[in-house]
């Protein structure tokens, strides 16, 4: 089961990768106060929210593992 099958999980992966890696022009400015000074830091959307893809991948792996653990991975009937 890879990208050859069209599933909701793969559709979400595709949308996430398009959003995260579409262009480098999505620069975010973070402002923080440190020692009484305001510090501005430039970062990209991908660097700031990389954990979304990591946790989604973790969730998908756990769901697939549980599915193959409880349903034996093969639902086809033999005739």
C-alpha positions, 0 to 999 in steps of 0.5 A, spaced: 500 500 500 503 506 497 502 512 493 499 507 487 492 506 491 488 512 492 486 513 499 484 518 504 491 518 508 495 519 502 491 524 499 492 528 506 500 526 505 499 530 498 496 536 501 501 537 507 507 536 502 504 541 497 503 546 503 509 545 506 514 544 500 510 549 495 515 555 496 520 558 500 517 565 500 512 563 506 517 567 511 514 568 518 517 573 523 517 571 530 518 576 535 520 574 542 522 579 548 529 577 551 532 581 557 527 587 555 529 587 548 524 585 542 528 580 538 525 578 531 527 571 527 525 569 520 523 562 519 519 559 514 512 555 515 515 548 514 521 549 519 516 552 524 510 546 523 515 540 521 512 537 527 505 536 524 508 531 518 512 527 524 506 526 528 501 525 522 506 520 520 506 517 527 499 516 527 498 513 520 504 508 522 500 506 529 493 505 525 496 501 520 500 497 525 493 496 529 489 494 522 494 489 520 494 486 527 487 485 528 485 484 521 490 480 519 492 484 513 488 480 508 481 481 507 480 478 500 476 472 500 478 466 496 473 462 492 
